[in-house]
Amino acid sequence: MTKAELISKMADDAGITKSTAEKALNSLVDAVTESLSSGDKITLVGFGTFDVTERAQREGRNPRTGEAITIPASRTVRFKAGNKLRDTVR
């Protein structure tokens, strides 16, 4: 499903205009992005949890040359599905 399809679905389900649904979706995405960038955890009961994890520096290999390289430490987003979502998808 694309963003445009999601906006259409939200508008139809909520009985609102597509522009209002787009504003709501953009607001949600912005709020999630801001919270995660500041290190907060977001829990949507029944849907899932977003949080930020730290990845340690590690050694890797260049696939072309086989040369050892150092992959720097980084932060990444993790999503864990909630029970309701998990049960629905099964």
N, C-alpha and C positions, 0 to 999 in steps of 0.2 A: 504494500500500500504506500502510495506516495503522499507527500505533505498535502497536495491539492485534494487527493481523495479523502484523506483524513479530515480536512476542513469541511468538505462537502458532507461527510458522514456526521460530523459534530453538528453542523448547521441543521441538517434534517432531523436528527434525534432530539435536539434541544428546541427546535422551532424558532431558530434565530437566523439572521442573515449570514451569508458567507463571510462578509467583512468583519462582523462581530466575532464569529468563530475563529477567524484568522488572528484577530487581536488577542483573543483568549489563549489560543495555542502559542502564539509568540510570547505572551506574558509568562506562560508556564515554562517554556524553554529557557527564557531569560532568567527566571527565578531559580530554576534548577542549575543552570550554568553558574550563576553568581554564588549560590550556596556551596556548590562543589569546589569552585575555585578558592573559596575561603576555608575549605577543609571540613565543612559541615556534612552531616549525613542526612539523607532524605528518605523518609519512610512513608510509603503510601500503602496503608493497610489493605491487604487482599491483592494488591498489585505487585509490590516488591520494594526493595531497598537499594538506593544508589549510595555508594560511598567511594572515597578516594583511598587508594593504597599506595605504598611506597615500594618501588622496585629497587633492589640493591644493584650496585655496579657488578657486572659479570663479564666473563670472557666469552667471546663468540668466534666464529670463523667466517671469513669472506667466502661466499659460495663459489666465486669464480676462481680465486687463487688458492684457497685453503689457508690463507694467512690468518694467524691469530689476531683478533682485534679486541679492544676493550669497549664494551657497551656501557655508557654512563648510567648512573642512577637516574631514576625518573619517577614521576607520579602518574598514576593511571586511574581511570574510573572503572568501578566494578558494579555489576547489577546482580542482585540475587532475587529471583522470582518468589513472590508470596505464594502461600498455600492455595488460595483461590485461583490464581492464574495458572499455577502448576497443574492443579486438578482439572481445570478447563481444557488445557492443551493436551493432556494425556488422552 
